[in-house]
Amino acid sequence: MVHYLLQKFTQQSTLSSSKKRTKAGILAGILGLISNGLLFTSKITIGLVSGSVSIMADAINSLSDTASSILTLVGFHISAKPADREHPYGHERFEYISGLFVSIIVIYVGFQFLDTSFQKILHPESITLSPIVFIVLVLSIVIKIWQGSMYKTIGQSIQSNTLKATAQDSLNDVYTTIAVLASALIEWVTGWRIDGYVGFLIALYILYSGFLMVKGFVDDLLGSRPTIEEIEAMKQHLSSNHSILGYHDLLIHSYGPNKRFASVHIEVDESWDLNEAHAIIDTIEKEFKTTLGVDLVCHLDPVALHDRNYTRLSLILKEILGKLDDGIRMHDFRIETQEGKKILQFDLAIPTKPTYSDEELTQLIQSNLSQQAGEYTLDITFDHNYLL
């Protein structure tokens, strides 16, 4: 059913990929709004009738999910707006902002019901049971399983982390509703009034989920590291181009799910003319855009392949670095002469957990280089934040 609705909603061939993504997100918001509204209405009704705080806590959780669906609709609508003078990179990050608001609502609800459940533990009351309570809760579980599948299907189709997180939240709601149903059954069979305790646990779970959601959306807004899959895809594209000698200093900036910009340094033979080098990097940039959806900017680094002294010193330095820490990578190697001084300029990409500090590494390289190649002045730039 979800696949059918998704196809009908986005079937216009004239729609761009970004507009299809927006329509798919709006479809998810509408379906979520209808299903969550139905769940909230039914749960709050039987919660008030039965006097169950755990059922009412679960109902308010459904209300927060309803608000989430509304914000999903608003978020996808605003994030689809094109770039303008004030927002040259577009509005896609608003999807993260709407998600952050939902997370705050979830946390507020969690604190409210933490207090209500605690009062119910201090002053327990019996739950008024009826067949309708069990029917509604079982239907709630079925609807939430369908809802989680719906969010996951649409989220995967448009690569939306917001919808994927909402899908997981829907499945988590299945577990909380099962817990509510279990507490009602236990009281019915044994007479134990554990409703307040179950409500307390559900409130803690809501708080935990809310804090995790806040962290995820804050990370997105601040700019989080790309996934391993994304990095590997970029490495594969760069490594498959045999015209270049190498690459380094990859940086990626995200301005939304489909707004990614990147820069990378490409090593080429310095004997190439400018037009030849430009043609190569222009091809790489176009491949990134069409295949990965990333706007890439390449910086050229000429390499003196045919200079014997350059090759000799480069090999010596790489051998020294390999013995000190095989996780270090050298690039942008240059030999300069200033006022009679021989200067070796290069960058070092430092691993996450380096063996030495930058100062210690400089001293060790200088000492080993002096023994093997003579006296040179070192001008080293240490890279700690690049992806490749």
N, C-alpha and C positions, 0 to 999 in steps of 0.2 A: 504493500500500500504506500509506504513512504517513498519508494523508488518511483512509483507511478505519479504521486503528487509532485515530487521533485522534477520529474521530466515534464509534466504539464506546466509547472510554474516557470520553468526556464527554457522552454522548447523553442522560443523565437530565435531563428538563425541570425537575425540582425543584431542581437544583443552582444555586447562585448563581454569578455571574461569577467571583468570587474562588476558589470551590471548583473550578470548571471549569479555571481557570488552574493551580491546584495539581495537579490530576489530569493535566493536559497536561504540566506540568513533570516529574512523577513518571514518566510514560510515556517522556519523552525520556531520563530517567536510567536507566530499565530497559533500553531499547533500546541506549543507549550502553554500559552495563555489560556486556551480553551480547556485543556486537560487539567492544569493546575487550579483554575477557577472552579472546575467541577469538584476536584478533590477537596479544596478548602471548604466549600459550601457543605459538602456531605459530612466531612470530619468535624467541623465546628458544631454542626447540628447534633450529631450523636454524642459529641463530647459534652455539650451543655445538658443534653437529656440524661446522659448516664452519670455525669459528675466526674468524669475521668480527666485528671490533669494531664496524664500522659497522652491521651487522645487529643486533647486541646493543644498540647505542645506540638504534636505531630501536625495538627491543623494549621497552626501558625507557621510551621516550617513550610507547609504547602503554600501559605500566603506569601512567604518570602520568595518562594519559587515563582509565584504569580508575578510579583514585582520584578523578579529576574527576567521573566518573559517580556514584560513591558519594556524594561531597559534594553533587552536584546533587540527589540524592534527599533527603539530609538537609536541605539548604538549603531546598528547596521545602516540605518537611514542617514545618520550624520557622517559616519565613516566613508560613505559612498560619495560624499561631496568632492568635487574636483579641487585641485590646488588653487589657491588664490594668492593675492599679494601678501597677506598676513601669514599664510600657511603654505609656503612654497613646496613643501613635501606632502601636501594633502592632509586628510583628516582621519586616516585609518586608525590612529592610536586612540580615537574616541571609543573604539570597541573595548579597549582595555579600561578606559575610564568608567564606562557603564558597568563593566564587570567588577570594578573596585567598589562602586556604590552598592552593588548587590552584596558583596562580601561584608560591607559595614552593616547592612540591614540584617544579615544572617547573625553577625556577632551580637548586635543589639537584642535580637530575639532570643539568642542563647542565654544572655545574662538575665533577661526578664523571666524566663522559665526555669532558670537555675534557682532563683528566689522562690518562685511559685511552688516548685517541686520540693524545695527544702521545707516550706511551710506545711506541705502535704505530708511529709515524713513526720514532722512534729505533731500534726493533728490529722491522722489518717481517717479517711472516710470510705465507705463501701461504694463500689461501682455498681450502678444499676444496669444489669445485663439484659440484653434482648437479642433475638436472632438478627435484627437489622444491623446491630453493631458489628457482628462477625461478617455479615454479607458485605457491608460497606468497606471494612478493612481489607477483606480478601480482594474485592474489586480494586481497591487502592493499590494493592501489590501488583495486580495484573496491569493496571494502567501505567504505573511507574516503570515496570519492566519494558512495556511498549515505548514509553516516553524516552527512556534511556537509550533504547535501540534507535529511535528516531533521531535524537540529537547526535548519536555516534555516527549514523549513516550520513547525515547532512554535513556534520563536522568534518568527516573524512573526505567527502566529495569536494569541499571548498577549502580544506586545510585550515580550519578555524580552531585554534586552541581554546577559545572561549566556549564554543559549542562542545568540544571534547570534554572540557572540565565540567560543563553542565550535565553532560551525559553521565559522567561518573557520579556527580551529585545526585542525579535521579536514581541511580542504582544503590547509592548509599541510603536513600530514603526507603528503599525496599527493606533494608535491614532494620531500620528504626521502626517501621510499621509492623514488621514481624515481631519485634520486641514488645511493642504495645499489645499486639494480639496475644502474645504469650503471657503477659502479666494479667490480662483479663481472664484467660483460661485457667491460670494458676489460682486466682482468687475464687473462680467459680467452682473448681474442683476441691481446693484445700481450705479456702476461707482466709488465706494469708493476704493481708493488704500490702502488696508490694508496689502499688501503682506509683506512689511518690518516689520510690527508689528508681523504678524504671524511667519515670519522667526526668529524674535527676541525671541519670546516665545519658538519656537522649539529649538533654541540655548540654552536657559536657561534650557530647559528640558534635552537636551543632556548632559549639564554640571552636572546637578543634578544626572542623571543616572550614569555618569562616576565616580563621587565622591562616590556614594553608592557602585559601583563595586570595586573601589580601597579599600574602607574600608573593604568590605567583603573578598577580597583576602589577604589583609594585616593581617586581623584577622586569616585567615587560616594558613598563613605562621608563624605568631607568636605563634599560638596554642590557639584555642578558646575552650570554654566550650562545652562538648558534649550536644546533644539535650536531652530534657526531655524524649523522647521515648527511646533513647539509655541507659540513666541512669536507667529508669524503667525496661528495659529488663535485665540489670545486677543485679538489686535488686531482680527481680523475680527469677533469676537463683540461687543467693546466698541464698535467703530466702527459696527456695524449698528444700534445702539440710538440712534435720533435724538432721544430724549427728553432725553438728557444733553448737556451742553455740551462735555465733554472728559474726559480721564482722564490720570493720571500716577502716578508712584511705585509701579510694579508690582513686587512682590517674590514670589518663589516658593520654597517650602521642600519638599524631597523627603524622604520617609521610606521610600522603597521604590518599586518600579516602578509601583505603583498607589496610592500614598499621597502625594498632592500637595496642599499647602496654599498659598494665595496671598492677598495683600492688595493693594488698589489704591485710589487716591483718585479719586472721581467728582465732577466739577464739575456743579453744578445751579444753576438760577435761585434766588436767595435769597428771591424772593417766594413760592415754593412753601411750602405748609404741611408740617408734619413727616410727616403720614400719606401725602401724595402722594409725597414724596421717598423714604420708606421702601418704598412699593409698587414704585417703579422699581428700587431697588437690590436688593430682595428677588427680583424677576424675574431680574435679571442673575446673582445668586448661584445661583439654581436652574438657569439655563441652563448655567452653567459646570459644575455638578455632573452634570447629566444628559447633557450633550453631550461635555464634555472630561474628566469624572471628577476635577475639581479642586474642593476645598473653598475657596471664595472668601469673603473678608470685605471689604466695601466701606466706605470712609470718605468721608463727605460733605464737600465743599468748596463752600460757597455763594458765588456770584458776583453782584456788584452790577451787573446788566445795565442798570438804568434810572438809574444815577447818572452824570451827564455828566462830572463831574470824574474819577471813577474810569475811565471809558472813555478820556478824553483822556490821562491819565497812563499808562494801560496801553499805549495806542498809541505814545506817545513812547518808553517803555522798550523796547518790542518793536522799534521802528525803530533805536534805539541799539544794541541787542544784535545785530540783523541786520547792521549795519555792522562791528561788532567781530568777530563769529564767528557765522555763520549756522547753526552746529550747536547753539547754546545754545537751550534752551527755558525759558520762564518760566511759573510757575504759583503758586497760592496768594497772589495779589496782594491786599494789604490797605492801607488808608489809616487811620492811627491818629493821634490827637492826645494828647500827654502833656506836661503842664506847659508848654503853649504851643508845643511843638515838633511840627512836622508830620513824621510818620514813615511811610516806605514800607516795608512788609514784603512780601517775596516769596522764593520758592525758585527756584534756577537749576539745571536739569539740565545738567551739563557733559559734553561728548563725551569719548570715550576719549583722544584726543590734543588737548587744548585749546591754543588759541593763546596764552593768557595764564594766569598763576597767579591764584589766588583774590584775592590782595591787589592785583595789577595790575588785574584786572577791576573790582574795587570802586572803585578810584581813577578809572579811565576812565569808568565809569558815572556816578559822582558829578560829574565834571568836565563831561560832556556834558549831564547832566540840569540842572545849575545854569544852563547857557547857554540851555536851551530852556524850562525850566519854573520856574526859581527855586530857592531853597534848600530842600532836604529832607534829613532824616536817613535813611540807608539801613540797613535791618536785613535782611541777605541770608543765606539758608541755601543752601549749595552741596551739590547732590546728585551724587555720583560713582558710585554703585553700583546704581542702579535700572535695570530692563530697558527700561521705557517711560516 
